[in-house]
């Protein structure tokens, strides 16, 4: 099932990762392992660095595989939501 994973990195941890230049490498390591369909990096309404990552969860036990790297690496707050594309609904967009 296609899932939207939203990982919000606390400001202090994100700042430390920028200052010591470890943030990009840690992000790349997680994303290389998770092989997402797409990734968008942004800032949430509270000003924290946030990753929007579309992943495929084959079974519910995959939850830990996708969430734990964000928890362990960045102490991130993580939410997962099922999502779909217009193609999944049989819609043709022009």
N, CA and C atoms as an extended XYZ file, in Angstrom:
282
Properties=species:S:1:pos:R:3:atomname:S:1:resname:S:1:resid:I:1 pbc="F F F"
N         0.844       -1.170        0.000 N   UNK     1
C         0.000        0.000        0.000 CA  UNK     1
C         0.894        1.240        0.000 C   UNK     1
N         0.552        2.167       -0.837 N   UNK     2
C         1.282        3.429       -0.896 CA  UNK     2
C         0.935        4.245        0.348 C   UNK     2
N         1.992        4.740        1.013 N   UNK     3
C         1.818        5.513        2.238 CA  UNK     3
C         2.616        6.811        2.157 C   UNK     3
N         2.040        7.856        2.714 N   UNK     4
C         2.750        9.124        2.858 CA  UNK     4
C         3.314        9.170        4.268 C   UNK     4
N         4.643        9.143        4.369 N   UNK     5
C         5.330        9.262        5.646 CA  UNK     5
C         5.741       10.722        5.803 C   UNK     5
N         5.360       11.304        6.926 N   UNK     6
C         5.727       12.685        7.216 CA  UNK     6
C         6.631       12.646        8.440 C   UNK     6
N         7.890       13.055        8.259 N   UNK     7
C         8.866       13.043        9.346 CA  UNK     7
C         9.278       14.481        9.651 C   UNK     7
N         9.011       14.916       10.876 N   UNK     8
C         9.349       16.268       11.299 CA  UNK     8
C        10.535       16.205       12.254 C   UNK     8
N        11.603       16.862       11.861 N   UNK     9
C        12.859       16.857       12.618 CA  UNK     9
C        12.858       18.053       13.569 C   UNK     9
N        13.077       17.819       14.861 N   UNK    10
C        13.137       18.948       15.795 CA  UNK    10
C        14.190       19.970       15.350 C   UNK    10
N        13.884       21.253       15.545 N   UNK    11
C        14.745       22.334       15.071 CA  UNK    11
C        16.175       22.191       15.592 C   UNK    11
N        16.332       21.904       16.883 N   UNK    12
C        17.671       21.826       17.466 CA  UNK    12
C        18.502       20.721       16.815 C   UNK    12
N        17.886       19.569       16.576 N   UNK    13
C        18.607       18.450       15.960 CA  UNK    13
C        18.924       18.767       14.501 C   UNK    13
N        17.974       19.381       13.800 N   UNK    14
C        18.229       19.790       12.420 CA  UNK    14
C        19.338       20.811       12.327 C   UNK    14
N        19.321       21.789       13.226 N   UNK    15
C        20.372       22.811       13.224 CA  UNK    15
C        21.737       22.187       13.480 C   UNK    15
N        21.814       21.286       14.439 N   UNK    16
C        23.089       20.619       14.737 CA  UNK    16
C        23.579       19.847       13.517 C   UNK    16
N        22.651       19.183       12.802 N   UNK    17
C        23.020       18.434       11.607 CA  UNK    17
C        23.496       19.314       10.469 C   UNK    17
N        22.961       20.513       10.378 N   UNK    18
C        23.435       21.467        9.369 CA  UNK    18
C        24.812       21.991        9.772 C   UNK    18
N        24.969       22.337       11.034 N   UNK    19
C        26.235       22.910       11.503 CA  UNK    19
C        27.396       21.935       11.388 C   UNK    19
N        27.161       20.654       11.693 N   UNK    20
C        28.263       19.684       11.578 CA  UNK    20
C        28.262       18.958       10.229 C   UNK    20
N        27.388       19.398        9.322 N   UNK    21
C        27.297       18.886        7.943 CA  UNK    21
C        26.883       17.420        7.860 C   UNK    21
N        26.260       16.869        8.915 N   UNK    22
C        25.848       15.464        8.893 CA  UNK    22
C        24.430       15.265        8.356 C   UNK    22
N        23.614       16.301        8.334 N   UNK    23
C        22.207       16.166        7.940 CA  UNK    23
C        22.029       15.577        6.544 C   UNK    23
N        22.679       16.110        5.508 N   UNK    24
C        22.470       15.542        4.168 CA  UNK    24
C        22.838       14.059        4.078 C   UNK    24
N        23.952       13.673        4.667 N   UNK    25
C        24.374       12.277        4.609 CA  UNK    25
C        23.418       11.350        5.329 C   UNK    25
N        22.908       11.790        6.475 N   UNK    26
C        21.951       10.974        7.226 CA  UNK    26
C        20.642       10.832        6.462 C   UNK    26
N        20.187       11.931        5.853 N   UNK    27
C        18.975       11.866        5.021 CA  UNK    27
C        19.167       10.890        3.861 C   UNK    27
N        20.299       11.003        3.187 N   UNK    28
C        20.576       10.127        2.046 CA  UNK    28
C        20.597        8.664        2.478 C   UNK    28
N        21.197        8.384        3.612 N   UNK    29
C        21.268        7.003        4.101 CA  UNK    29
C        19.874        6.416        4.328 C   UNK    29
N        19.001        7.172        4.980 N   UNK    30
C        17.637        6.698        5.219 CA  UNK    30
C        16.910        6.501        3.897 C   UNK    30
N        16.980        7.484        3.017 N   UNK    31
C        16.239        7.423        1.755 CA  UNK    31
C        16.777        6.326        0.837 C   UNK    31
N        18.075        6.097        0.833 N   UNK    32
C        18.636        5.004        0.031 CA  UNK    32
C        18.098        3.656        0.512 C   UNK    32
N        17.943        3.515        1.814 N   UNK    33
C        17.441        2.262        2.380 CA  UNK    33
C        15.941        2.087        2.107 C   UNK    33
N        15.184        3.171        2.195 N   UNK    34
C        13.729        3.081        2.069 CA  UNK    34
C        13.249        3.053        0.621 C   UNK    34
N        14.062        3.490       -0.307 N   UNK    35
C        13.713        3.495       -1.733 CA  UNK    35
C        12.300        4.070       -1.985 C   UNK    35
N        12.095        5.323       -1.612 N   UNK    36
C        10.765        5.918       -1.766 CA  UNK    36
C        10.397        6.174       -3.222 C   UNK    36
N         9.100        6.246       -3.449 N   UNK    37
C         8.581        6.614       -4.763 CA  UNK    37
C         8.878        8.078       -5.048 C   UNK    37
N         8.750        8.910       -4.012 N   UNK    38
C         9.074       10.330       -4.148 CA  UNK    38
C         9.374       10.907       -2.769 C   UNK    38
N        10.079       12.040       -2.777 N   UNK    39
C        10.466       12.713       -1.542 CA  UNK    39
C        10.342       14.216       -1.762 C   UNK    39
N         9.762       14.887       -0.780 N   UNK    40
C         9.688       16.346       -0.802 CA  UNK    40
C        10.182       16.839        0.547 C   UNK    40
N        11.114       17.779        0.535 N   UNK    41
C        11.654       18.353        1.757 CA  UNK    41
C        11.125       19.770        1.878 C   UNK    41
N        10.621       20.099        3.076 N   UNK    42
C         9.984       21.388        3.266 CA  UNK    42
C        10.123       21.814        4.721 C   UNK    42
N         9.349       22.797        5.103 N   UNK    43
C         9.289       23.298        6.468 CA  UNK    43
C         7.825       23.274        6.880 C   UNK    43
N         7.539       22.723        8.073 N   UNK    44
C         6.144       22.668        8.501 CA  UNK    44
C         5.692       24.015        9.069 C   UNK    44
N         4.446       24.086        9.513 N   UNK    45
C         3.880       25.341       10.010 CA  UNK    45
C         4.577       25.856       11.267 C   UNK    45
N         5.263       24.981       11.988 N   UNK    46
C         5.985       25.386       13.192 CA  UNK    46
C         7.447       25.733       12.907 C   UNK    46
N         7.859       25.691       11.640 N   UNK    47
C         9.219       26.055       11.265 CA  UNK    47
C        10.231       24.933       11.354 C   UNK    47
N         9.767       23.694       11.483 N   UNK    48
C        10.686       22.556       11.580 CA  UNK    48
C        10.890       21.913       10.216 C   UNK    48
N        12.101       21.413        9.986 N   UNK    49
C        12.405       20.684        8.752 CA  UNK    49
C        11.517       19.439        8.690 C   UNK    49
N        10.889       19.229        7.543 N   UNK    50
C         9.946       18.125        7.399 CA  UNK    50
C        10.161       17.429        6.069 C   UNK    50
N        10.170       16.097        6.116 N   UNK    51
C        10.272       15.279        4.907 CA  UNK    51
C         8.923       14.642        4.637 C   UNK    51
N         8.461       14.744        3.398 N   UNK    52
C         7.252       14.076        2.935 CA  UNK    52
C         7.729       12.977        1.998 C   UNK    52
N         7.543       11.734        2.399 N   UNK    53
C         8.146       10.602        1.714 CA  UNK    53
C         7.045        9.610        1.338 C   UNK    53
N         6.932        9.288        0.063 N   UNK    54
C         5.943        8.309       -0.384 CA  UNK    54
C         6.638        6.954       -0.499 C   UNK    54
N         6.159        5.998        0.306 N   UNK    55
C         6.758        4.670        0.368 CA  UNK    55
C         5.690        3.610        0.121 C   UNK    55
N         6.133        2.391       -0.168 N   UNK    56
C         5.210        1.280       -0.352 CA  UNK    56
C         5.345        0.318        0.831 C   UNK    56
N         4.295        0.213        1.634 N   UNK    57
C         4.270       -0.733        2.747 CA  UNK    57
C         3.525       -1.981        2.291 C   UNK    57
N         4.236       -3.086        2.245 N   UNK    58
C         3.618       -4.338        1.811 CA  UNK    58
C         2.818       -4.997        2.921 C   UNK    58
N         3.227       -4.772        4.176 N   UNK    59
C         2.515       -5.349        5.319 CA  UNK    59
C         2.631       -4.391        6.494 C   UNK    59
N         1.725       -4.518        7.449 N   UNK    60
C         1.703       -3.576        8.565 CA  UNK    60
C         2.987       -3.607        9.383 C   UNK    60
N         3.672       -4.735        9.424 N   UNK    61
C         4.920       -4.811       10.187 CA  UNK    61
C         6.035       -3.977        9.547 C   UNK    61
N         5.830       -3.499        8.305 N   UNK    62
C         6.796       -2.593        7.673 CA  UNK    62
C         6.822       -1.224        8.356 C   UNK    62
N         5.842       -0.966        9.199 N   UNK    63
C         5.785        0.313        9.900 CA  UNK    63
C         7.106        0.621       10.582 C   UNK    63
N         7.643       -0.341       11.314 N   UNK    64
C         8.910       -0.119       12.024 CA  UNK    64
C        10.053        0.142       11.056 C   UNK    64
N        10.076       -0.576        9.943 N   UNK    65
C        11.150       -0.408        8.953 CA  UNK    65
C        11.198        1.029        8.425 C   UNK    65
N        10.038        1.638        8.267 N   UNK    66
C         9.994        2.990        7.725 CA  UNK    66
C        10.093        4.070        8.798 C   UNK    66
N         9.504        3.868        9.961 N   UNK    67
C         9.479        4.908       10.994 CA  UNK    67
C        10.747        4.941       11.844 C   UNK    67
N        11.272        3.775       12.218 N   UNK    68
C        12.393        3.734       13.164 CA  UNK    68
C        13.628        4.520       12.732 C   UNK    68
N        14.039        4.473       11.454 N   UNK    69
C        15.225        5.273       11.088 CA  UNK    69
C        15.038        6.767       11.366 C   UNK    69
N        13.841        7.272       11.179 N   UNK    70
C        13.570        8.690       11.447 CA  UNK    70
C        13.575        8.962       12.945 C   UNK    70
N        12.968        8.039       13.716 N   UNK    71
C        12.993        8.184       15.181 CA  UNK    71
C        14.421        8.161       15.700 C   UNK    71
N        15.161        7.130       15.307 N   UNK    72
C        16.495        6.892       15.864 CA  UNK    72
C        17.529        7.922       15.400 C   UNK    72
N        17.444        8.343       14.156 N   UNK    73
C        18.442        9.258       13.601 CA  UNK    73
C        18.188       10.707       13.984 C   UNK    73
N        16.925       11.110       13.965 N   UNK    74
C        16.608       12.528       14.138 CA  UNK    74
C        15.662       12.827       15.306 C   UNK    74
N        15.250       11.807       16.050 N   UNK    75
C        14.230       12.009       17.087 CA  UNK    75
C        12.994       12.669       16.467 C   UNK    75
N        12.695       12.290       15.227 N   UNK    76
C        11.624       12.909       14.456 CA  UNK    76
C        10.248       12.450       14.927 C   UNK    76
N         9.282       13.323       14.766 N   UNK    77
C         7.876       12.947       14.906 CA  UNK    77
C         7.461       12.386       13.548 C   UNK    77
N         6.815       11.225       13.530 N   UNK    78
C         6.475       10.554       12.277 CA  UNK    78
C         4.986       10.252       12.238 C   UNK    78
N         4.374       10.545       11.089 N   UNK    79
C         3.009       10.094       10.830 CA  UNK    79
C         3.008        9.358        9.499 C   UNK    79
N         2.104        8.416        9.370 N   UNK    80
C         1.933        7.664        8.123 CA  UNK    80
C         0.463        7.703        7.744 C   UNK    80
N         0.215        7.961        6.469 N   UNK    81
C        -1.160        8.016        5.974 CA  UNK    81
C        -1.244        7.285        4.639 C   UNK    81
N        -2.277        6.495        4.453 N   UNK    82
C        -2.454        5.893        3.133 CA  UNK    82
C        -2.720        7.001        2.110 C   UNK    82
N        -2.215        6.806        0.906 N   UNK    83
C        -2.459        7.787       -0.145 CA  UNK    83
C        -2.529        7.072       -1.495 C   UNK    83
N        -3.030        7.776       -2.493 N   UNK    84
C        -3.138        7.196       -3.828 CA  UNK    84
C        -2.964        8.283       -4.874 C   UNK    84
N        -2.724        7.847       -6.086 N   UNK    85
C        -2.575        8.762       -7.209 CA  UNK    85
C        -3.883        8.784       -8.006 C   UNK    85
N        -4.053        9.763       -8.877 N   UNK    86
C        -5.232        9.744       -9.750 CA  UNK    86
C        -5.304        8.452      -10.577 C   UNK    86
N        -4.146        7.923      -10.987 N   UNK    87
C        -4.141        6.660      -11.739 CA  UNK    87
C        -4.742        5.521      -10.930 C   UNK    87
N        -4.482        5.515       -9.609 N   UNK    88
C        -5.055        4.475       -8.754 CA  UNK    88
C        -6.576        4.490       -8.800 C   UNK    88
N        -7.132        5.657       -9.050 N   UNK    89
C        -8.594        5.794       -9.129 CA  UNK    89
C        -9.120        5.661      -10.557 C   UNK    89
N        -8.215        5.453      -11.492 N   UNK    90
C        -8.615        5.339      -12.886 CA  UNK    90
C        -8.912        6.668      -13.528 C   UNK    90
N        -8.362        7.740      -12.980 N   UNK    91
C        -8.585        9.072      -13.537 CA  UNK    91
C        -7.481        9.425      -14.511 C   UNK    91
N        -7.852        9.951      -15.633 N   UNK    92
C        -6.868       10.443      -16.604 CA  UNK    92
C        -6.839       11.955      -16.538 C   UNK    92
N        -5.701       12.486      -16.164 N   UNK    93
C        -5.550       13.930      -16.092 CA  UNK    93
C        -4.875       14.441      -17.350 C   UNK    93
N        -5.386       15.531      -17.878 N   UNK    94
C        -4.777       16.090      -19.090 CA  UNK    94
C        -4.099       17.381      -18.810 C   UNK    94
